[in-house]
């Protein structure tokens, strides 16, 4: 466990960082005095968030070693800021929060007045992908109970750590016959069902517990990209890409990082 320390605010975009810092320190009610948040030295403009993660792990002092935030979008007042937890049940995790909420929520979580789960249950938060990722299941893959088990493992994530979090995956309304046809239809299905229009998951193997599932990324004007990942990893990676912790390319290569926290 990390002892008390100030919390770090990093930025990868050119924004009014002083205004953001003030918003963090004032908190939800806008009445806080003192400074719980500070800006580390060094520049990460136009760098990936993964570079900040590596830097913070390697050079945490004098900042809290577990939590930090990143201004990664110019309009942070609308889209919030990235909140990173380096050790949620042994693995990295991240979500998005309004800056004033993060200013209070992160210190509160650090001293156990609240827990990380609370930040993953906010179904009303448009920046959290609650039920956002469509899961297409091949016609030959199991029955209803098998599909329910698949969705549970997807939503519970690494070692079942997100059992109490808002589920991020929902079953698509059609079964897979022709994968190419699903790719063509996904845009309309996503629009009608409120799914992510650019990313989805395919369960194409009867032995999905061993073979994993396929994450698919659709990019306009380019061929679809995909990566086969273990079931408990796939939705975690999709969420991290969505909130901005990883790029798609980084997500395809992400591996178990638990050893970094042991």
N, C-alpha and C positions, 0 to 999 in steps of 0.2 A: 504493500500500500504506500502511496505517496503521502508525504507530510504536507502541511499547508504551505502553499506557495501561490504567487500570482499566476494568473492564467494568460496564455499567449494568444494574441490576435495576429494572424498572418494575412497576407493579401497576395493574390495572383493577378489582380486587375487594378487598373488605375482609377481609383474611386476616392471619395472624400473620407479617407481613413480616420481623420481626427473626429469627424462627425460620428462615424461608426463606433469609435472607441468611447466617445462620450455616451452614446446610446447604451452600450454594453454596461458601462459603469453606473449609469442611472437606474437601469433595471426596469421592471414592469411598471412600477408606480412613478418612476421618474424623480425619485426623492432621495436616492442613496447618496451618501457622502463617502469619500475615500476612493481608493483605486484597487479593485480586484483584478482588473484587466490591464495589460500593457502590450506594447508593440515590440517584438524582439528586433535586434539589430540585423542587418542584412536584407537583401532584396530577393523576393521570389516572383517578381512580376513576370507573367507569361510562362511560368514554370508549371509543371503538373503538380497536383496535390501530393502525389507519391514522393516528390522531392522534399516537400515539407515534412511529410511523415518520417522519412529517413533522417532528415536533419534533427527533428524534435527528439527522436529516439536516441540519437547520438549525442545531442547537446541540450539536454532538458533543463539544466540549471540556468537561471534561478526559477524556472517555471514549473508548474504542476506537470508531473511526468505522464499522466494518463489522459487528460483532456486538453484540447485546444480547439480554436475555431479558425475558419478561413473565409475571407471575403473573396469569393471566386466568381461572382456575377456582378456586373456593373449596377444593376437595379436591385441591390440587396434589400431595399425597403419593401419590394414586392416579392422577391423570390427567396428572401431569407439568406442566412449564412450557413456554411457547412460546419457541423459540430462533430468532432472526431473523438471517439473513445478507443484508446489503444489497447484496452484490456477488458472487454466484456466477455466474461466467462472464458478467458484465455485467448480470445481472438479479437482482431480489430473490428470496429463497427463505426457507422456514421449515420447521421440523419440531418435534416434541415430544420432550422428554427428561425423565427423572427428574432432580430438582434436584441431587442429589449427582453424578450423571454429567455434567450440564451444567457444573457447577462446575469440573471438570477438562477436559472435552472441548473447550469453547470456547477456553480459553487454549491448549490443545494444538494446535488447528486454526490459531489465529492465528500460532503460531511454526512451523507446518508439520511438527510431530511426527505429526500425523494430517491427513486431508483431509476435506472436506465430504461426499464420496461415502460415506465410512464410516458417516456418520449416516443415509444414505438407503438403506442395505442391511440394516438391522436388521429382518429379517422376523419375528423373534420378539417385536418390540415391538408390543404391541396398540394403541398410539397412532399408529402409522404405517400408512397405508391400503394396505398391500401387497395387490395383487390385489383391491381393494375395490370398484372402480367397474365396473358392468356396461356393456358396449357392445353395443347392439342394432343389427344390420345389416339394412337393408331387403332384401327378396328379390331386387330388381333390381340390387343393388349388387355388381358384380364376382364373381370366383371366389375360391378359397382363397388364391392368391398375393396378390391385391389386398387381401383382408381382413388377411392377415399384415402387409402393408405399412402398412395403416391402424393396426393395433395398435402396430406399431413406432414410428411417428411420434408417436402419442398418448403412449406410455410414455417416449420419448426426450426429449419436451418441447422447450422453446425452443432452437432451433438445435442440437438433438441433445445438449444438455448433460447429460442424465440417462441416457445409454447404459449407464453402469455402475451405476445405481441400481436398487433393487428396483422392478419394474413395478407400477403402481397400477391398471391396467386389465386386465380379462379379458373374453373374448368371452362374451356371454350364451348360454344353451343353446338359444335359439329365434331364428329369423329374424323380421323385422318384416313382418307383413301389414297389419294394422290397428293404427295407432298408439294409438288409444283403447283397444284391447284389451290392448296391452302395458302401458299405464298401469294398467289394472285388475288385471293379473296380476303386476305387478312386486313387490308386497309378498310374495307367496308364492314367487316366483322368488328374491328376495333372501334370504328365510329359508332356503330349501333350498340355495342356492349360496354363502351367506356374503357377499353383496354389501351395499353401502350401501342401506338400505331407502328412503331419501328422495331420492337423487340418482343419475342415470344418464346415459349418452350415447347419442344416436341418430345413426347414419350413414344418412341418408335420401336422399343424392344420389349418383348414379353418379360425378359429378365432385367427390367429396369433397375432393380436393386443392385445388380452386378455391373450392368452395362452403362448405367447412368442415363441422362437425358441430353437433348441437344438444345443449346441456346442459339437462337437465330436473330441476326441483326439485319434489318433491311435498310439500305441506303439508296436514296433516289439517284438513278443514273448509273448504278453500279450493281455488280452481282451480289446476291445475298451472302453474308458471311455467317459462319457457324462454328460452334465449339462444343464438343461432348464433355460434360462434367458430371461428377457424382451428384446424386439427387439432392443431398443435403447442402451442397455447395452452390448449385445453379441459381436458386432464387436469391441467395445472399449476394452473389456477384451481380445479378441483374439490378438489385436494389442499390448496391454501391455505385454502379455505373449511372443509374438514374439520379441519385442525389449528388453525384460529383466527386465521390471519393476516388474512383478509378476511371480511366478511359476504357473503352471497349477492348482495345488491344491488351491493356494491362489485365483486364478481367478475364480474358481468355487464358492468360498464363498464370493467374493467381494460384498459389499452392498453400497448403496448410502452414500457417505461421505460428502455431501454438508453441513451438520450441523457443521462440523469441521471448516468451513470458515465463518459462519454467526456470 
